[in-house]
């Protein structure tokens, strides 16, 4: 029996694929003759999408940065899949160029298997990943991705079937990444516990303090303009260092908001929001958070990704109560006993030093390179810290405590599903023989909980004592000297914060919280 008779469907698809290729080759477009070959070359090795990702990181705000990271990660997975599995599994010859006009073929014709198209896979993976975090950016980039995919057929290096298969693999890679790292829209925070707050339809009684040092003036111009458009009666205070320390300015604004029966608003990064939360707690007023920093972790976990989200919540009078982490000094060199608060995370060990290195180098080389260099220096030069945790002596690299349970990717906490769960998310990286190497290896293969150098628990309070005199602590991105002993605990549902209702936040139901295991008693 002939091959044609044994595989009629496969041969039918192959004939249709070749016929469609011939149809594309026969079409002519004056602009396409120059644009599409250039576009196809620009996407070699993912350079086009790398440039797009850098532009989004620099210009598109917090959501754009998340979208860029997800797009690049999806592209990387798609590229690995296509080049290690796809092309080695199906050896298909490239199309013959007899029917392709001589002005179209690329200067360097690929020599690998034609099936599937790596360019189409990369384009589809990047745009699909971006769309999961930012549908608007995904829609804007979709025509570019489609043009790159079509250019591979137009220049004669792929059959249409190669492109369709590559695009399907790319979309699959993006969804595989989403399965490992859920997008923001998949995990909106629950709308509990609800809080009764005043609705301020035009912002009457709202005092908003904007911290320009959290972002550049051009980045803050649009949020301030949008705020004044949506809430025209709100009082906007642009912070200036000549007005005194930021906490003092925030405290004054909170008192004024309390006298007017309104709310305190803040636009800035997590450190600025932390200071505003302290002022709001003291004055007993609701807090409005506008994302205006680099990462905006608290605003994102709250479900406030844009200025419009926050303004809508204020106009509707929609708010929730959230927990606040508290740091209570027990023994200090200066006798101070005033507590500090954290909305996101607290840490001792190597992380505060990493924050200091990043802040020192970031103005010169940028944030991500500064972080990578800081990690390299810490891995090479840092020594473990000797402390007592709940009365047990420990040698550790890092102690992390989150205000609420975090979902993690590897060793990094990335998202909370509940801001009022009453728990501290405590994680400890212990010291020991080759501990750093073994911790990193375990994190990379997803077996962190199995290594003896890692422990996790969810207590409501934690006593840390015996801290060295030179020890530092970091909370919500700010680094300060640590007392010799401190107590971490929670103020349950202490802070009232405006946020949109669950109906206003797109996304599906919440996933279950992770199992953090038990904090091991190790020597």
C-alpha positions in Angstrom: 0.0 0.0 0.0 1.4 3.4 -0.9 2.2 6.1 1.6 -0.6 8.2 0.1 -3.1 5.5 0.8 -1.9 4.8 4.3 -2.0 8.4 5.5 -4.7 10.2 3.6 -5.4 12.9 6.2 -1.7 13.8 6.6 -1.2 14.0 2.9 -4.3 16.2 2.5 -3.1 18.6 5.1 0.4 18.7 3.5 -1.1 19.4 0.1 -3.3 22.2 1.6 -0.2 23.6 3.4 1.8 23.7 0.2 -1.1 25.2 -1.8 -1.5 28.0 0.8 2.3 28.7 0.7 2.1 29.0 -3.1 -0.8 31.4 -2.8 1.1 33.7 -0.4 4.2 33.5 -2.6 2.1 34.7 -5.6 0.8 37.8 -3.8 2.6 41.1 -4.1 2.6 44.2 -1.9 5.0 47.1 -2.5 5.2 48.0 1.2 5.3 44.3 2.3 8.3 43.6 0.1 10.6 45.8 2.3 8.8 45.8 5.6 8.1 42.1 6.3 11.7 40.8 5.5 13.1 43.5 7.8 10.5 42.7 10.5 11.4 39.0 10.2 15.1 39.7 10.7 14.4 42.0 13.7 12.8 39.1 15.5 15.9 36.9 15.3 16.9 35.5 18.7 14.0 37.4 20.4 15.7 40.8 19.9 12.5 42.5 18.8 10.5 41.3 21.9 13.4 42.0 24.2 13.4 45.6 23.0 9.6 45.8 23.5 10.0 44.4 27.0 12.6 47.0 27.9 10.3 49.8 26.7 7.4 48.5 28.7 9.6 48.1 31.8 10.7 51.8 31.5 7.4 53.4 30.4 4.4 51.3 31.2 4.2 51.4 35.0 3.9 48.5 37.5 1.4 46.6 35.4 3.5 47.0 32.3 6.6 45.7 34.2 4.7 42.6 35.3 3.5 42.1 31.7 7.0 42.5 30.3 8.4 39.9 32.8 5.7 37.4 32.1 6.1 37.9 28.3 9.8 37.3 28.4 9.4 34.3 30.6 6.8 32.8 28.3 9.0 33.5 25.3 12.0 31.8 27.0 9.9 28.6 27.7 8.5 28.6 24.2 12.0 28.9 22.7 13.4 26.1 24.8 10.4 23.9 23.9 10.6 24.5 20.1 14.4 24.1 19.9 14.8 21.1 22.1 11.7 19.1 21.4 9.7 20.5 18.5 12.4 20.8 15.8 14.1 17.5 16.8 10.9 15.6 16.8 9.8 16.6 13.3 12.4 16.9 10.5 10.7 18.9 7.8 12.6 20.5 4.9 12.2 24.2 4.3 10.0 25.3 1.4 11.5 25.6 -2.1 12.1 29.2 -3.1 11.1 28.7 -6.8 7.8 30.6 -6.4 9.1 33.3 -4.0 10.1 36.6 -5.6 13.9 37.2 -5.4 13.5 40.4 -3.3 11.9 38.5 -0.4 14.2 35.7 0.8 16.3 36.5 3.9 20.1 37.0 3.5 20.8 33.9 5.7 18.3 31.1 5.2 17.8 28.9 8.4 19.1 25.4 8.2 17.1 23.8 11.0 13.9 21.9 10.7 11.0 24.0 9.2 8.5 22.6 11.7 7.5 24.4 14.0 8.3 28.1 13.5 10.4 29.4 16.4 9.7 33.0 15.4 5.9 32.4 15.5 6.2 30.6 18.9 8.2 33.4 20.4 5.8 36.1 19.1 2.7 34.2 20.3 4.3 33.4 23.7 5.4 37.0 24.4 2.1 38.6 23.4 0.0 36.0 25.2 2.1 36.4 28.3 1.8 40.2 28.2 -2.0 40.0 27.6 -2.4 37.9 30.8 -1.2 40.8 32.9 -2.3 43.7 30.6 -5.0 43.0 28.0 -4.5 46.5 26.5 -0.8 45.9 25.9 -1.6 42.4 24.5 -4.2 43.9 22.1 -1.7 46.6 21.0 1.1 44.1 20.3 -1.1 41.4 18.7 -0.9 42.9 15.2 2.9 43.0 15.5 3.1 39.4 16.5 0.8 38.4 13.7 3.0 40.3 11.2 6.1 38.5 12.5 4.4 35.2 12.1 3.1 36.0 8.6 6.6 37.3 7.5 8.0 33.8 8.0 5.7 32.5 5.2 6.1 35.6 3.1 9.9 35.3 3.1 9.7 31.6 2.2 11.3 30.1 5.3 8.2 28.4 6.6 5.0 26.8 5.5 1.8 28.2 7.0 1.4 25.0 9.0 4.8 25.5 10.6 3.7 29.0 11.7 0.3 27.8 13.1 2.0 25.0 15.1 4.6 27.4 16.4 2.0 30.0 17.5 0.0 27.2 19.2 3.1 26.2 21.1 3.8 29.8 22.1 0.3 30.3 23.5 0.7 27.0 25.3 4.0 28.1 26.8 2.3 31.3 28.1 -0.4 29.3 29.8 2.1 26.9 31.2 3.9 29.9 32.9 0.5 31.1 34.2 -0.1 27.7 35.7 3.2 27.9 37.6 2.9 31.7 38.4 -0.7 32.8 38.4 -1.3 36.3 37.0 -2.8 39.1 39.0 -6.2 38.7 37.4 -6.3 35.1 38.5 -5.8 36.0 42.1 -7.9 39.0 43.2 -7.9 39.4 46.9 -11.1 38.5 48.7 -13.6 41.3 49.5 -13.6 40.5 53.2 -13.8 41.8 55.8 -15.8 44.7 54.5 -15.6 48.0 56.2 -18.0 50.9 56.6 -16.4 54.0 55.2 -17.7 57.3 53.9 -18.4 57.6 50.2 -16.7 60.7 48.8 -18.2 61.1 45.3 -16.0 64.1 44.4 -13.3 63.7 46.9 -14.6 66.1 49.5 -12.6 65.5 52.7 -9.9 63.5 51.0 -6.3 64.7 51.6 -3.8 63.1 49.2 0.0 63.3 49.8 2.1 62.6 46.7 5.7 61.7 47.2 7.7 62.7 44.0 10.8 60.8 45.1 8.9 57.5 44.6 8.9 58.1 40.8 9.9 60.7 38.2 7.9 63.8 37.7 6.6 62.7 34.2 5.5 59.4 35.7 3.5 61.2 38.4 2.0 63.8 36.2 -0.7 61.5 34.7 -1.8 60.0 38.1 -2.2 63.5 39.6 -4.1 64.7 36.6 -6.4 61.7 36.7 -6.9 62.1 40.4 -8.0 65.7 40.0 -10.3 64.8 37.2 -12.1 62.0 39.0 -12.0 63.6 42.5 -12.0 67.4 41.8 -12.6 68.4 45.5 -9.7 66.3 46.9 -6.9 68.2 48.4 -3.6 67.2 46.8 -0.3 67.9 48.7 2.9 67.5 46.7 5.5 66.6 49.3 8.6 68.7 49.4 11.6 68.0 51.8 11.4 71.7 52.9 8.1 70.9 54.6 9.8 68.5 57.0 10.0 64.7 57.3 7.5 62.8 55.3 5.9 61.1 58.3 5.3 64.5 59.9 3.6 65.7 56.7 1.5 62.6 56.5 0.5 62.9 60.2 -0.7 66.4 59.6 -2.7 65.4 56.5 -4.3 62.5 58.4 -5.4 64.9 61.2 -6.9 67.3 58.7 -8.7 64.5 57.0 -10.1 63.3 60.3 -11.4 66.8 61.1 -13.2 66.9 57.8 -14.7 63.4 58.2 -12.8 62.2 55.1 -9.8 60.0 54.4 -6.0 60.1 53.9 -4.7 59.4 50.5 -1.1 58.6 49.5 0.7 58.2 46.2 4.1 56.6 46.3 6.0 53.3 46.8 5.6 50.8 49.6 7.8 52.8 52.0 5.6 55.9 51.5 2.5 53.8 51.9 3.9 52.3 55.1 4.4 55.8 56.6 0.9 56.8 55.5 -0.6 53.7 57.2 1.0 54.6 60.5 -0.5 58.1 60.2 -3.9 56.7 59.3 -3.8 54.3 62.3 -2.9 57.1 64.6 -5.7 59.4 63.3 -8.2 56.6 62.9 -9.0 57.5 59.3 -9.4 55.3 56.2 -6.5 55.1 53.8 -6.6 55.5 50.0 -3.6 54.0 48.2 -2.5 55.2 44.7 0.2 53.1 43.1 3.1 55.5 42.5 6.3 53.5 43.2 8.4 50.9 41.5 6.6 47.7 42.7 3.5 48.8 44.7 3.2 45.4 46.4 0.6 46.4 48.9 -1.6 48.2 46.3 -1.4 45.2 43.9 -2.3 42.7 46.6 -5.1 45.0 47.6 -6.4 44.9 44.0 -5.6 48.5 43.3 -3.6 48.5 40.1 -4.5 52.0 38.7 -5.5 55.4 39.9 -9.0 54.7 38.5 -9.3 51.7 40.8 -8.6 53.7 43.9 -10.8 56.7 42.8 -13.7 54.4 42.0 -13.5 52.8 45.5 -13.5 56.2 47.2 -16.5 57.4 45.1 -18.4 54.2 46.0 -17.4 54.0 49.6 -15.9 50.5 49.1 -13.2 49.4 51.6 -11.8 46.5 53.5 -10.0 46.0 56.8 -6.4 44.6 56.6 -4.0 43.3 59.1 -0.9 45.3 60.1 2.4 43.7 61.1 4.0 45.2 64.2 7.7 45.3 65.3 8.0 46.0 69.0 11.5 46.7 70.2 12.3 45.0 73.6 15.9 46.1 74.1 17.5 49.1 72.3 20.7 51.0 72.7 18.9 54.4 72.7 16.0 53.3 75.0 13.4 53.7 72.3 10.3 51.5 72.6 8.0 52.9 69.9 6.8 50.2 67.6 7.2 50.1 63.8 4.7 48.7 61.4 4.8 46.8 58.2 2.2 46.1 55.6 4.2 43.7 53.4 7.3 42.1 54.8 10.0 42.2 57.5 13.4 40.6 57.3 16.8 40.3 58.9 20.0 38.7 57.6 21.3 39.2 54.1 18.2 40.9 52.6 18.7 44.3 54.3 22.2 44.4 52.9 20.9 43.6 49.5 18.4 46.5 49.7 21.2 48.9 50.6 23.4 47.7 47.7 20.5 48.0 45.3 19.7 51.5 46.4 23.4 52.5 46.1 24.0 51.1 42.6 20.5 51.5 41.0 20.9 55.2 40.1 24.0 54.3 38.1 23.2 51.0 36.4 19.4 50.5 36.9 17.4 48.4 39.3 17.6 44.8 37.9 21.4 44.9 37.2 21.9 46.4 40.7 19.9 43.6 42.3 21.9 40.9 40.4 25.2 42.4 41.4 24.0 42.7 45.0 23.0 39.1 45.1 26.4 38.1 43.6 28.3 40.1 46.3 26.2 38.8 49.1 26.7 35.2 48.0 30.4 35.7 47.8 31.1 37.9 50.9 28.3 37.7 53.5 28.4 35.7 56.7 25.4 34.1 58.5 23.8 35.8 61.5 23.7 34.4 65.0 20.3 35.1 66.7 17.8 33.5 69.0 14.3 32.7 67.6 11.7 31.9 70.2 14.5 31.2 72.6 16.4 28.8 70.3 19.9 29.8 69.1 20.1 29.9 65.3 22.7 30.5 62.6 20.8 31.8 59.6 21.2 33.7 56.3 17.7 35.1 56.3 14.6 35.4 58.4 11.5 36.7 56.5 8.1 37.5 58.0 5.2 38.4 55.8 2.1 40.3 56.9 -0.2 37.4 55.7 0.4 34.2 53.9 2.3 34.6 50.6 2.1 32.4 47.6 5.7 31.6 46.4 7.7 30.9 43.3 10.8 29.1 44.3 12.3 31.0 47.3 10.6 34.3 46.4 7.2 35.3 47.9 5.1 36.9 45.2 1.5 37.4 46.1 -0.9 37.3 49.1 -4.5 36.0 48.6 -5.8 37.4 51.9 -4.7 40.6 53.7 -6.6 39.8 56.9 -5.7 36.2 57.7 -4.2 36.9 61.1 -1.0 35.1 60.4 2.7 35.9 60.0 4.3 34.1 57.1 7.7 33.2 58.6 10.5 31.6 56.6 14.0 30.9 57.7 17.1 30.1 55.6 19.5 28.3 58.0 23.3 28.3 57.7 25.3 25.1 57.3 27.7 23.3 55.0 27.0 24.4 51.4 23.7 25.9 52.6 23.5 28.7 50.0 24.2 26.3 47.1 21.8 23.7 48.3 19.1 26.3 49.0 19.4 27.8 45.5 19.4 24.3 43.9 16.3 23.2 45.9 14.5 26.4 44.9 15.2 25.9 41.2 13.8 22.4 41.2 10.8 23.2 43.3 11.9 21.1 46.4 12.6 23.9 48.8 10.5 22.5 51.6 12.5 19.2 51.5 15.9 20.8 52.3 17.0 20.8 56.0 18.2 24.4 55.6 14.7 25.9 55.0 11.9 26.2 57.5 8.5 27.8 57.4 5.6 28.5 59.8 2.6 30.7 60.3 2.6 32.0 63.9 0.8 35.0 65.2 3.9 36.3 67.0 7.6 35.7 66.9 10.4 36.6 69.4 13.8 37.5 68.0 16.6 38.2 70.4 20.4 38.2 70.6 20.8 40.3 67.5 24.3 41.6 66.8 25.0 45.2 67.5 25.6 46.0 63.8 22.4 44.1 62.7 19.9 45.8 60.4 16.3 45.1 59.6 14.2 45.8 56.5 10.5 46.4 56.4 8.5 47.4 53.4 11.7 48.2 51.5 13.1 50.5 54.2 16.3 49.6 56.1 17.1 50.7 59.7 19.2 49.6 62.6 17.7 46.6 64.5 17.3 46.5 68.2 19.0 43.7 70.1 15.6 42.1 70.7 12.2 42.5 69.2 8.7 40.9 69.1 6.8 40.5 65.8 3.0 40.3 66.1 -0.1 41.4 64.3 -2.7 44.1 64.6 -5.7 42.1 63.2 -7.9 44.1 60.8 -6.5 47.3 62.2 -6.3 49.3 58.9 -9.2 50.4 56.8 -8.3 50.8 53.1 -10.4 51.7 50.1 -10.4 49.1 47.3 -12.9 48.3 44.5 -15.5 45.7 45.1 -14.8 42.2 43.8 -17.2 42.8 40.9 -14.9 45.7 39.7 -11.8 43.5 39.6 -11.5 41.1 36.7 -10.4 37.6 37.5 -11.4 34.1 38.5 -11.8 32.6 42.0 -8.9 32.4 44.4 -6.5 29.5 44.6 -5.9 27.8 47.9 -3.1 29.1 50.1 0.1 27.2 50.0 1.1 24.7 52.7 4.1 26.2 54.5 4.8 23.2 56.7 6.3 23.6 60.2 9.2 25.6 61.4 11.8 23.0 62.2 13.8 22.9 65.3 17.3 22.6 63.9 20.6 23.3 65.6 
